[in-house]
Amino acid sequence: MKSLSLLAIALLFTFSSFGQDKPQPSPSSKLVQTVGLTQVTVEYSRPGVKDRTIFGDLLEYGKVWRTGANAATKFTFDKPVKIGGKSLDAGSYTILTVPGEKEWKVSFYKYDKPGWNTYTDLDPVVSTTVTPTKLSVPVETFIIDINNLRDTSATIDLVWQNTKVSVPFSVGTK
C-alpha cells in the first residue's frame, strides 16, 4: 500500500510538470495608436532572429510572408484610411508581405480568421510597394510600430534584423 502511494505521488509530479507554462518562442503583442482621430490596433506575434539570416534565407525573397509569426497579423482601423493612395474602409485586415531586396509588396486582406495561409488565394483589398531600408544596428525581435505621427498621416513600420520597411498611410482628419 505504501509503495502504491509513493507511485501515485511520483506520477502526480511527473504529469504535473507537463502542464507547466513555457514562454512562447514568438510572443504575442498588441499595439494601440491614435493617428489624428483614427485608432489603429495591431495584434501580432514577434519572432526572433535567433542566430538566423532572415531576409533572403529563412524568408526567401519573392515569397509571401505572414508578416509576424503563429497566426495572421491583425490590423484594425476604427475609421477609413488610405494606404498607397488607395482607400481602406474601417474594419479589420490581415497583412501579407512579399519581401524583396529592392522592393516589398505589402497587401491588406479583409480579416475573418487567424490562419494566415487562408488569405494567399484571395485578392487583397489594397496593395502597395515600398522600398526597404538597411539598419546599421540589428533588431533581434520583429517589431510592428506606428511612427511619423502627423494629424493626417503616419507610417506602419516593419522592423527586423537589419531591415526596416515603412508603409505610409493617411487618415481623414480635417
N, C-alpha and C positions, 0 to 999 in steps of 0.2 A: 504494500500500500504506500509506504514511504517513497519507494523508487518511482511509483506511478505519479505521485505528487510532484517529485522533482522533475520528471519527464514533462509533465504538463507545464510547469513553470519555465523550463528551458524552451519548450515550443512557443510559449507565450512571448518570451523575449525575442526569440528568433523571428517570429512573424511580425511582431510589432516594429522591428527595425525596418521592414519592407515598406511600411506606411509613412516613414519619416519624410518630411518635406525637404526638397532639394532646390537649390536655385535654378531658375530657368537658364539654359545656355544663351537664349536670346530674350532677355526680359522685356515685358510689355511697357509701353509708355503712353501717356496721354498729354497732349498739349492743347490748351485753350488760349486763343489770342484774338483780341479785338483789333480789327483794321477799319479805321473810320467808324462806321456804325454797324459793321458786319462782324459777327462772331464766327471764327474758324476753329473747328475742333479736329485734331488729328489723333487717331488711335492706331498704334503700330507696334511691332516688335523690333528690338535693336540687336542685330547680330554683331559679333566682334570679329576683328581681323584674325586673332589667334595664330599669329605667325604664318599667315597665308598671303598669297598675292591675290587680291580681289578682282579688280577690273582687268579684263583681258585674259584671265586664267580661271579662277573659280567662277566668275561671271563672264562668260565669253562675250566679246564684242559682237553686236548684231543679233543677240538672242534676248528674248523677253525676260525681264526680271520683275519679280513681285514687289520690289522696292520696299524691302523690310525682310522679316522672317516669319515663319509659322503661318499665320493667316494673311488674308488680304488687308493691306493698309487702308484705313477708312478716313476719308476727309468729309466733314460736314460743314456746309456753309448755310447760315441762317437767312441769308439774303442772296440774290443773284450776284454773280461775279463774272468777270471776263478774263479768260486765260488765252494768251496769244491773240488777243483781239476778238476771240470767239466767246459767245455767251454760254454761261453755265447756270442753270436755274438753281434756286435754293434747294438744298437736299443733301443726300449722302452719296459719295462717289468712292470708288477704289481707283488707285493709281498703278499703272504698269509702265515700266520704262524699258527702253532698248538702249543700253549704253553703247557708246562708240568712242573711239579715240578722239575724234574731232567734233562729234555732234551726238546729242542724245535725243531720242524721241520720247516725249512724255505724253501719256494718254490717260484720260479720265473716263471711267465707265460708271453707269448708274449702279450703285451698291445695292445688292439684295441678298448676298450670302458671303460667309467668310472665306470660302475656298477660292483662292486666287486663280487657280487654273481654269475655273469655270468661265472666266472672262476672256480668255485668249481666243475663243471662237466668235466673240461678239465684236460689233463695230463700236469704237469709242464714241462718246458724246462729243468730246473735244480732244484734239491732239495738237501739240506744238513741238518745235525743235529748239534746243538750246545748246550753247557751247559750254563744255566743261572747263573748269579752271584747275590747274595743278596747285596743290597746297605745299608750302615749304615745311610745315610741321604735320606729321601724320596724326590721324584721328583713329583710335582703336575701335570705338563703338559707333555704329551707324547713328546719325542724327537727322531728324527732320525738324526744321525750325522755320518760323515766320520772321523775316527780318526786313530791314529797309522800310520801316513803317512810315507811311505818309497818310494824310487824311483820305486819299483816294486810291492808294496802291500799296503794294508790298511785294516781297518775293518769298516763294517757298524754296527753302534751301535744303538740298540733299547733300550730306557731307559724310564721307567715309574714306578711310585710309589716306590717300593723297589726292582725293578728288572732291571738288565741290561743284554742284550744279544748281543754278538759281533760275527758278521759273517765275517770271513776273506775272502779277495779276492785278486787276483793278476792281474796285468796289464802287457802288453807286452813290457815295456820299456827295452831297451838293455843298 
